[in-house]
Structure formats: structure tokens, C-alpha cells
Amino acid sequence: MTESQRDSDVARREAILELQRTIGFDRWCWPLADPDTAVPLSGLAEHDYGPNLPHALELEFGGGDFVAKHVVARAQRSVAGLSADTGGDLARSRRWDEVLRPVGIGDIAVAACRDDLGCWGWIEAYRDTTDRAFDEDELELLAEVARQMAPVLRRSRANVRNPAQEAAATGVLVLDGQLRVTTSTEAAFCWIAALPAASLFTAWGILPPVVYPIVAMARTTGQAHALEQTADGRWLMIEASAVADAGEDDVEVAVTFRGATPAETFTLLCRAYALTRRERDVVRTVIAGLDTRAIAERLFISRHTVQDHLKSIFDKTGVRSRRELLATFNSI
């Protein structure tokens, strides 16, 4: 875990403690997000329905559920409450009725940690069934904290360095309609073992939670993916494809785990570092091996302007040379 990741974890826990003192709730979760697909990634949590996460995520991301995180991530309002959205009838949510109610969870509040560059995670707070629902002032406070935390989470995604390791083999799992693994390769479980909190999920008898939203989305649309990071900082592309026609709840889904390519990490890193469009163009030319003169000619700008852009890029990415910049963007 990098210093930036540790700082993000500490900041999230401190924010949760302050929210608990101010608003009042005991159980919560705070996953990071793939800003491209709005799929929840690894995160922090204190709740007691962990072994039932597969079913909860299947219901949430399969379409039609209330306060679904990927929907809140893209909605005009960046916060939602289950009681407010269901008109007080929480049982309208299958996820609440089948997974959360049995463990005593009542109202749910979800706030997207998003900025102009994307959604980087969610605060999800749970009240007990004996507690009152979240009111508008409390939802707005959650939304404000989430907005303040968005750049913290974004920077934590940027400051992970890809360790120099041999390329890992591609792994494949096939899940049936009950989310059971029917086919697998050894490489898939090697990737799974490298994900954050892998041992905990293994003890619960489930796959890492990031798998289930992707599977649920693939059953609806045919394909889905997310860019995740392993515990040692490698970039991992997880892709899911429906084996038969999408749209059926019991369709099998093939899930592929492979090392992400530089092209796949490029956009995420540019967003995470808050690079401007022109700065992204300059980075592309550096990756292509162009010198200052060639960059200036390619982009129709002066050499002085190229140097100004490079200085800004170095400042934002925390590197001191073009060689370090290439390493940051996982260029070979």
C-alpha cells in the first residue's frame, strides 16, 4: 500500500467518525469507484452482511433497485436516501428486503464522491430499523463531505506505482445464475489472491466484491468491465461477458482477469492527475518518444510552451524527468 492509499484510508475513517458524531449511524461502507464505468472497487466497511455481498450487489447492479451506487454516481443530485426514494416503503427495494433488513438495517444514504473529473467512490451509511430515516439536512451534509473527499480519492488513484514484475497470465472464471463458479483457471485465482482483503473474502466463501457488479451488468448489457488495482499496485482489468444472450437472470457469465495495458490506464491516470486536454496531448507525444522540437511541431505550439506544459505535468504527477513520466504511465 502506498502512502497516498494510506492517507486516503485515514481520511475516510476520520470523515466517517465525524459523520457518525454529527449525524448518527453505526454501519457503513466506502468503496472506491472506476470513474469510467461507475463500478465499485475495493474499499473500507463496517457492516455485518459481508457473506451476502454477492446477492446484494447482484440486486443493486442488475437494474431497477433504489439508491444504486452507479445510478447516484451519474444522477443530477449526488446523494440519495432509500426512505426518501421509496416514499418510506423500504421493501420496494429487493436488496433491502432480502439482504439488509434481515441484519437489522433500516434506511440507507448514498453520496457520490465526485468532481468534474468523475466519480471516485461513495459514502454509504446505514441506520438501524429502529432509527429514524435520514432527513434532507443529513443527506446534504453527506453530499458535502463526499464532494470534499472526491479529490482525496482521485489523488489516491493517481499515486500508485506499477511495480516491475513479469506479466501475469490471463485468468478466466465462469459463473452460473446463482453466482457459483463452474469453470476456472489457476491464473484467475492468482489475480484474485492479489486483490485487497482477498483472505477475508475467501474466508466468507465469496469472490472479491468487485466481480459481482460487473457480472450483474454483463447479464443486462452483454459486457461490462472495471479497472482495479491489486494490493501490490498492479493494474488489473476485469471484464465480464454474458455467455448467452443478455437479459436473463440465470445466464452464465465469463469473467476475465488480465494485466491492464498502458492504453487502458492512460485515461484513468490523466483524470486522476487532473491533466488538461493539452497536457494529455503532450504526455502522448512523450510516450511516443518525441523530443521537444518534434512535440512542438506535432502540436503546433512553441518549444517554450512545450516546456511549460511539461513543467505543469511534472508538478501534477510528482515526477522529475520524462523517464519517470514514462514509468508513471506504465509505458514499455
Helices and strands as residue ranges (DSSP letters): H 3-22, E 27-34, E 39-46, G 50-52, H 53-61, H 69-74, E 79-81, H 82-85, G 90-92, H 94-95, I 96-100, G 101-103, E 105-115, E 118-128, H 136-158, E 171-175, E 181-184, H 186-193, H 198-204, H 211-221, E 223-229, E 235-242, E 253-259, H 262-272, H 277-287, H 292-299, H 303-317, H 322-328
